[in-house]
Amino acid sequence: MHYWAEDNPHWLRQVQHQHPWTVNVWCGIIGNHIIGPFFIEGTLNEQKYANFLRHELQILLHDVPLGHRIRM
């Protein structure tokens, strides 16, 4: 992005506002059920993924019929 001033048209300042960012989104399909999406903030690592599998996935699977969950 460039800034300039009307009272001094020779003044110029370049600004870099964009920073690299990432987003991790987990989504699944079981039969005709879409599971998620679930957003994981920051860099995905072993601890975050294990937490997702132990805690969040159970909540996301709550609306999936038991028969589908048993056959997974």
C-alpha distances in whole Angstrom, upper triangle without the diagonal:
4,7,10,14,17,19,18,16,16,14,10,8,6,5,6,8,10,13,16,18,22,24,28,30,34,36,39,42,45,48,46,44,40,40,36,34,33,30,30,27,26,28,31,34,38,38,35,37,41,40,38,42,44,43,40,42,45,43,41,45,47,47,48,52,54,55,52,51,54,54,50
4,7,10,13,16,14,12,12,10,7,6,5,6,9,11,13,16,19,22,25,28,32,34,37,39,43,45,49,51,50,48,44,43,40,37,37,34,34,31,30,31,34,37,41,41,39,41,44,43,42,45,48,46,44,45,49,47,45,48,50,50,51,55,57,59,56,55,58,58,54
4,7,10,12,11,10,11,8,6,5,7,8,11,12,15,19,22,24,28,30,34,36,40,42,45,48,51,54,52,50,46,46,42,39,39,35,35,33,31,33,37,39,43,43,41,43,46,45,44,47,49,48,45,47,50,48,47,50,52,52,53,57,59,61,58,57,60,60,57
4,7,9,8,6,8,6,5,7,9,11,15,16,19,22,26,28,32,34,38,40,43,45,49,51,55,57,55,53,50,49,46,43,42,39,39,36,35,37,40,43,47,47,45,47,50,49,48,51,53,51,49,51,54,52,50,54,55,55,57,61,63,65,61,60,64,64,60
4,5,5,6,8,6,8,10,13,14,18,19,22,25,29,31,35,37,41,42,46,48,52,54,58,60,58,56,52,52,48,45,45,42,42,39,38,40,43,46,50,50,47,49,53,51,50,54,56,54,51,53,56,54,53,56,58,58,59,63,65,67,64,63,67,66,63
4,5,5,9,9,11,13,16,18,21,22,25,29,32,34,38,40,43,45,49,51,54,56,60,62,60,58,54,54,51,48,48,44,45,42,41,43,47,49,53,53,50,52,56,54,53,57,59,57,54,56,59,57,55,59,60,60,62,65,68,69,66,65,69,69,66
4,6,9,9,12,14,18,20,23,25,28,31,34,37,40,42,46,48,52,53,57,60,63,65,63,61,58,57,53,51,50,47,47,44,43,45,49,51,55,55,52,55,58,56,56,59,61,59,57,59,61,59,58,62,63,63,64,68,70,72,69,68,72,72,69
4,5,6,9,12,15,18,22,23,26,29,33,35,39,41,45,47,51,53,56,59,63,65,63,61,57,57,53,50,50,46,46,43,42,44,47,50,54,54,51,54,57,56,55,58,60,58,56,58,61,59,58,61,63,63,64,68,70,72,69,68,71,71,68
4,5,8,11,14,17,20,22,25,28,31,34,37,40,44,46,49,51,55,57,61,63,61,59,56,55,52,49,49,45,45,42,41,43,46,49,53,53,51,53,56,55,54,57,59,58,55,57,60,58,57,60,62,62,63,67,69,71,67,66,70,70,66
4,6,10,13,16,20,22,25,27,31,34,37,40,43,46,49,51,55,58,61,63,62,60,56,56,52,49,49,45,45,42,41,42,46,48,52,52,50,52,55,55,54,57,59,58,55,57,60,59,57,61,62,62,64,67,69,71,68,67,70,70,66
4,7,10,13,17,19,22,25,28,31,34,37,41,43,47,49,53,55,59,61,60,58,54,53,50,47,46,43,43,39,38,39,43,45,49,49,47,49,53,52,51,54,56,55,53,54,58,56,54,58,60,60,61,65,67,69,65,64,68,67,64
4,7,10,13,16,19,21,25,27,31,34,37,40,43,46,49,52,56,58,56,54,51,50,46,44,43,39,39,36,35,36,40,42,46,46,44,46,49,48,48,51,53,52,49,51,54,53,51,55,56,57,58,62,64,65,62,61,64,64,60
4,6,10,12,15,18,21,24,28,31,34,37,40,43,46,49,53,55,54,52,48,47,44,41,40,36,36,33,31,33,36,38,42,42,40,42,46,45,44,48,49,48,46,48,51,49,48,52,53,54,55,59,61,62,59,58,61,61,57
4,7,10,12,15,18,21,24,27,31,33,37,39,43,46,50,52,51,49,45,44,41,38,37,33,33,30,28,29,33,35,39,39,37,39,43,42,41,45,47,45,43,45,48,47,45,49,51,51,52,56,58,59,56,55,58,58,54
4,6,9,12,15,18,21,24,28,30,34,36,40,43,47,49,48,46,42,41,37,34,34,30,29,26,25,26,30,32,36,36,34,36,39,39,38,41,43,42,40,42,45,43,42,45,47,48,49,53,54,56,53,51,55,54,51
4,6,8,11,14,18,21,24,27,31,33,37,40,43,46,45,43,39,38,34,31,30,27,26,23,21,23,26,29,32,33,31,33,36,35,34,38,40,39,37,38,42,40,39,42,44,45,46,49,51,53,49,48,51,51,47
4,6,10,12,16,18,22,24,28,30,34,37,41,43,42,40,36,35,31,28,27,24,23,20,19,21,24,27,31,31,28,30,34,33,32,35,37,36,34,35,39,37,36,39,41,41,43,46,48,50,47,45,49,49,45
4,7,9,12,15,19,21,25,27,31,34,38,40,39,37,33,32,29,26,25,21,21,18,17,18,21,24,28,28,26,28,31,30,29,33,35,34,31,33,36,35,33,37,39,39,40,44,45,47,44,42,46,45,42
4,6,10,13,17,19,23,26,29,33,36,39,38,36,32,31,27,24,23,19,19,16,14,15,18,21,25,25,23,25,28,28,27,30,32,31,29,31,34,33,32,35,37,38,39,42,44,45,42,41,44,43,40
4,7,11,14,17,20,23,27,30,33,36,36,33,30,28,25,22,21,17,16,14,12,12,15,18,22,23,21,22,25,25,24,27,30,29,27,28,32,31,29,32,35,36,36,40,41,43,39,38,41,40,37
4,7,10,13,17,20,23,27,30,33,32,30,26,25,21,19,17,14,13,10,8,10,13,16,19,20,17,19,22,22,21,24,26,25,23,25,28,27,26,29,31,32,33,36,38,39,36,34,37,37,34
4,7,10,13,16,20,23,26,30,29,27,23,21,18,16,14,11,10,8,7,7,10,13,17,17,15,16,19,19,18,21,23,23,20,21,25,24,22,25,28,29,29,33,34,36,32,31,34,33,30
4,6,10,13,17,20,23,26,26,23,20,18,15,12,11,7,7,6,7,8,9,13,16,16,13,14,17,17,15,18,20,20,17,18,22,21,19,22,24,25,26,29,31,32,29,27,31,30,27
4,7,10,13,17,20,23,23,21,17,15,12,10,8,6,5,7,8,8,7,11,13,14,11,11,14,14,12,14,17,17,14,15,19,18,16,19,22,23,23,26,27,29,26,24,27,27,23
4,7,10,14,17,20,20,17,13,11,9,6,6,5,6,9,11,11,10,13,15,16,12,11,15,15,11,14,17,16,13,13,16,16,13,16,19,19,19,23,24,26,23,21,24,24,21
4,7,11,13,17,17,14,11,9,7,6,5,6,8,11,13,13,11,14,15,15,12,10,13,13,10,11,14,14,11,10,14,13,11,13,16,17,16,20,21,22,19,18,21,21,17
4,7,10,13,13,11,7,6,5,5,6,9,11,15,17,17,15,17,18,19,15,13,16,16,12,13,16,15,12,10,13,13,10,11,14,14,14,17,19,20,16,16,19,18,15
4,7,10,10,8,6,5,7,8,10,13,14,18,20,20,17,19,19,20,17,15,16,17,13,13,16,16,13,10,13,13,10,10,13,13,11,15,16,17,13,13,16,15,12
4,6,7,6,5,6,9,10,13,16,18,22,24,24,21,23,23,24,21,18,20,20,16,16,18,18,16,13,14,15,11,10,14,12,10,13,15,15,11,12,15,13,11
4,6,5,7,7,11,13,15,19,21,24,27,26,23,25,24,25,23,20,20,21,18,16,18,18,16,13,14,15,12,9,12,11,8,10,11,11,7,8,11,10,8
4,6,8,10,14,16,18,22,24,28,30,30,27,28,28,29,26,23,24,25,21,20,22,22,20,16,17,18,15,12,14,12,9,10,12,11,7,10,12,10,10
4,7,10,13,15,18,21,24,27,30,30,28,30,29,30,27,25,26,26,22,21,23,23,20,17,18,18,15,13,15,12,9,11,14,13,10,13,15,14,14
4,6,10,12,15,18,21,24,27,27,25,27,27,27,24,22,23,23,19,18,20,19,17,14,15,14,11,10,11,9,7,9,12,13,10,11,15,14,13
4,6,8,11,15,18,21,24,24,22,24,24,25,22,19,21,21,17,17,19,18,15,13,14,13,10,10,12,10,9,12,15,16,12,13,17,16,14
4,6,8,12,15,18,21,21,19,21,21,21,18,16,18,17,13,13,16,14,11,9,11,10,6,7,10,9,8,12,14,15,12,12,16,16,13
3,5,9,12,15,18,19,17,19,20,20,16,15,17,16,12,13,15,14,10,9,11,10,6,9,11,11,11,15,17,19,16,15,19,19,16
4,7,10,13,16,17,15,18,19,19,16,14,17,16,12,14,16,15,11,11,13,12,9,12,14,14,14,18,20,22,19,18,21,21,19
4,7,10,13,14,12,15,16,16,12,11,14,12,9,11,14,12,8,9,12,11,8,12,14,15,16,19,21,23,20,18,22,22,19
4,6,10,11,10,14,15,15,11,11,14,13,10,13,15,14,11,12,15,14,12,15,17,18,19,23,24,26,24,22,25,26,22
4,7,8,7,10,12,12,8,9,12,10,9,12,14,13,11,12,16,15,14,17,19,21,21,25,26,28,25,23,26,27,23
4,7,8,11,13,12,9,11,14,13,12,15,17,16,14,16,19,18,17,20,22,24,25,29,30,32,29,27,30,30,27
4,6,9,12,12,9,12,15,14,14,17,19,18,16,18,22,21,20,23,26,27,28,32,32,34,31,29,32,32,29
4,6,10,11,9,10,13,14,13,16,18,18,17,18,22,22,21,24,26,28,28,32,32,34,31,29,31,31,28
4,7,8,6,7,10,11,10,13,15,16,15,15,19,20,19,21,24,26,26,29,29,31,28,25,28,28,24
4,6,5,6,9,10,11,12,14,16,15,16,19,20,20,22,25,27,27,30,30,31,28,26,28,28,24
4,6,5,6,9,10,11,12,14,15,15,18,20,20,21,24,26,26,29,28,29,27,24,26,26,22
4,6,5,6,9,10,10,12,13,14,17,18,19,20,23,26,26,28,28,30,27,24,26,27,23
4,6,5,6,9,10,10,10,12,15,16,16,18,20,23,23,26,26,28,26,23,25,26,22
4,5,5,6,9,10,10,10,13,15,14,16,19,21,21,24,24,25,23,20,22,22,19
4,5,5,6,8,10,10,12,14,15,16,18,21,21,24,23,24,22,19,21,22,18
4,5,5,6,7,9,11,12,13,15,17,20,20,23,22,25,23,19,21,23,20
4,6,6,5,6,9,10,10,12,14,17,17,20,20,22,20,17,19,21,17
4,6,6,5,8,10,10,11,14,16,16,18,18,20,17,14,16,17,14
4,6,7,7,10,11,12,14,17,17,19,18,20,19,15,17,19,16
4,6,6,7,9,11,12,15,16,18,18,20,19,16,18,20,17
4,5,5,6,9,10,13,14,17,17,20,18,15,18,20,17
4,5,5,6,9,11,11,14,14,17,14,12,14,16,13
4,6,5,6,10,10,13,12,15,13,10,13,15,13
4,5,5,8,10,13,13,16,15,12,16,18,16
4,6,7,8,12,13,16,13,11,15,17,14
4,6,5,8,9,12,10,8,11,13,11
4,6,8,9,12,11,9,13,15,14
4,6,9,11,10,10,13,15,15
4,6,8,7,7,10,12,11
4,5,6,7,9,10,11
4,5,5,6,9,10
4,5,5,6,9
4,6,5,6
4,5,5
4,6
4
